[in-house]
Amino acid sequence: MAAATVGVAAFLVVIAAASSAPQANRDDKPKGLRPLDSLKSAKLETAILRVSREATTKSPGAGIAAAERANLDVEQNKVRVVLQTTDSATASQAVDAVGGKVEATASGLVQALVPPTALAQLGQISAVRYVRAPFRPQVDAILGEGVAAVGAPAWHTLNRKGGGAKVAVIDLGFEGLAASQASGDLPVGATTVDYCGGISNGQPHGVAVAEIVHEVAPDAELTLICIDSEVTLAQAEAYVEANGIKIVNHSVGWFNTSRGDGNGGPGSPDSTV
């Protein structure tokens, strides 16, 4: 299996360029959608605003088509969005009220599937600061020789193999996990945590990373956590903290989510780390 960038001491997050969510004043309880012209100032990301306009001026189907053209996530005729909020409970209730489905909440963020005709309504809720598409992480992978490259064989000869340590691999998918366990490349007893809607999702990167971690520290207790957005990354962070896991690998890039120096705004991957 292709090797992957591995660091077993901390989250590794690549961040570039900052963006800030616009602020706007809205009514707490909107009585339906505002006129099209007033949507210019709605708290919607540009791509989401275009979807909303298509859905409200033409048809819900036109909104879905616009979302697909913009390469947004679409499921069950709904658009996947993240709400940056001042009150995630209130925002979640608003999602339910417009016929949406809350998928995950963490750190003031609400990830949800929302009908395209209801996007503008969510932007008018005072507890919602901004409505945007989820950030999309990308796997980082390079060719390497893992164990030898980090000098692990010398430690193995001294029987230093990670016994007693807990290590988490937070990644975007673990396709091929069962086969890797059957071949002995990964331990059968590894704990799996699914925050991505299916660990065997076609993305094998997590297995590649976990195999290298296991080769370097074969006696360590492994936990494999699948995430798919900055919201589920925050859920993973809460899980490792609650379970006393102090060594975490996250060989994933997060681009255009913060300014890139390790300091990010609320809800950003930097802030989570």
N, C-alpha and C positions, 0 to 999 in steps of 0.2 A: 504494500500500500504506500502511496506517496507520502513522504514525510511532511511535517508541518512545523512552522515556527512554534517553539515551545519555551515558555518561561514558567517555572513552577513556584515562583516566589511571590508573585503579585498579579493583579489584573494588568494586562497589557492592552492599552487602548490608544489607537491612532486617531487623533482629532485634527481637523483643519478648518479654519475660517469660522467666524462667529456669525450668528444671526440672532436677532431679538424679535420677540413677538410684539406686534403692534397692539396698542391699547385703544379702547373706544368705549364710550358710554352707551349702555343699552338698558331697556326696560327689563325689570325682573320677570314680568309675566306678559310676554308679547301676545297680542291678539291676532295671531296669524302672521303671514309673511309680509314684510314691507315691500313697497313698490320696487321695481327692478333698479331704478336709478339710485335708490338709497342703499342698495347692496354694495355700492362702491366702497363704503366705509365699514362694511361688516367685518367681523373678526375672523375672516376666512383666508387661508392661504390661497394664492392666485389660482392654482389648479383646482382646488376645492370650490372656489367661487365660480369658476367656469362651469363646473358640473352642476352647481346649484342653479345657475342661470338657465342652462339647457333644460333642466328638469322642470323648473317653474314656468318657463315661457313656452316650452314645447310639450314635453311629456317625460314621465319617469324613465321610459326607455331611452330617450335622447340623453338624459343625464347619465345613465349607465354607459351608454356608448361613448360619451365624452370622457368618463372616468377610465374606460378601457384604452381610449386613444392616448390619454395622459399617463398610461402605465400605472394607474392606481390599483390597489387591491380591491377586487369586487367579489362578493360572495352572497348568494341568496338574494340577488338583485339589490344589494346594499353595498355601500362604500365603506371601506375600513379607514377610520380616522383616529387621531389622538386629540383629545381635548386637554389643553393646559388650563388648569382650574385653580380657583382660590378655595373651592369646597368640592371635593370629589364626590361626596354623597349627594349633594344637590345636583351636580352635573349628571351623575348616574341616573337619578330620578328623571331628569329631563330627557335623557336618552330613551328611557323606558316609555315616557309619556308620548314620544313621537314615533313609537313603533320600532325603535332600534334595539340593539342587543349589546350589553356591556360584556366585553371579553376579559378585561384585566384592568386593575387599578393599582397604582403605586406612586408615591412621592408627588401627589397632586396631579397625576396624569390619569386619564381615563381612555382606554383603548376600546373602540366600539365599532360595530357595524351599523350604519345609519342609512335610511332611505334617502335617496338624493334630493327629494323634495323637502326634507326636513333639515337640511344642513344649515340653511339661513336662520331657521328658528333657534338652533343651538347657539349660533353666533350672537343672538340677541339676549341670551341669558347672562345676567351680571356675574354669576359665579364662573362663567367660561371666559377665560382671557384670550384664547386663540384656538382655532380649529385647523388642523393640518394633517397631512399624511404621516404615517409612522416613519421614523428614520429606518433606513435599511442597512443593516450591517453586512459586511463583506468579509469572507474568509481570507486569512493571510496564509500563504503556503509557499515554502521553498524546499528545494532538494537539500538533504543533509544526512548526516550519519549519527544523529542522536546521541546514543550512549557513549561512543568513543569521543565525540566532539566535546562533551562536557567532562571527560575524564572519569566517568562513572565506574569503569571496570576496576580501578584502583580501590574505590570504596567497597565494591562488591567483594573483593578478595578479603576485606576486613569484616565481612558480613554486615556492612552498613547498607541496608537495602530499603530504608524507609519504614521499617516496622514501627508501629505506634503512631504514625503520622496520618492525618486526613488530608486528602488532596481532591479538589473539585476541578472538573473541566467544564467550563461554561461555553457552549458552542451552538451552532445553528442547526445541527442535525447529527444523528448517529446511525445513518444507514449502514447496514452490514454488521451491526453490533452482535447479533446472534451468531453469525458465521465467525466473527473474530473470537467470540467466547468459546465456540465449539473447537476452534483450532488451537486454543490456548494462548492466543495473543492478548486477550483481555480476561480478567477474572470473572467467573460466573457470578460471584457474589457482589459485583459492583452495583451500587445503588443508582437508580435512574430517577430523574425528576423531569416531568414534561410540562414546560410552559410554552410550547410551540405548536400544540395541536397534533402531535404525532412525532415521536423521536425518529422513527424510520421514515423520514420524509423525502428521501432521495438525495440528501446532502451527506456525504461520507466524511466530511472534514473532521468532525468531532471524534470519529473512531480513529482516524490517522493520528490526531493529537494524543488521544488517550493511550494508544499503543506505545508511543514514545515515552509518555509519562510513566507507564507501567514498566517499560524496559529499564528506565533510569531508576525507578523506585518500586521494584516488584512486590515489596511487602507492605506498601502503603495502602490505606483504605481509600478506594476510589469512589467518587460520586460524579455522575455524568448528568449535567443539567442542560436541557435544550431551551433556547430562547429565540425570539423572532422580532423583537423590537426593543426600544429603550425602556418601555414599560415592563416587559417581562425580564429584562436585564435587572431592573430594580427589584423585582420579585426574587430573582436568583440571589441577588446580594443579601436580601433579608433572610433567605433560606440558609445560606452558608454561615451567616452570623449567628442565627438561632441554633445551628447545629455544631457550632464550635469548629468550623473548618477554616483554618488560617492560611492555607496554601491554595491559591486559586490560579488557574490558567485560563486566559481568555484571548486566544490568538485570532482576534477579529478586528477589523478596521471600522471606525465610525467617522465618516467624512462629512464635513460641513455641518457639524453639530455644535461646535464651540470654537474658541479662538486658538486652541491647540497647545496651550501651555499647562494643561492639567487643571485649570480653573474653569468650570462650566456653570451655567445658570441652573436654577432648579429644574430637575427632571432630565438634565443632560447626562450622557454617559460619564462625563468627567465628574459630575456631582455625585453620581451613584458610586463611582470608584472611591 
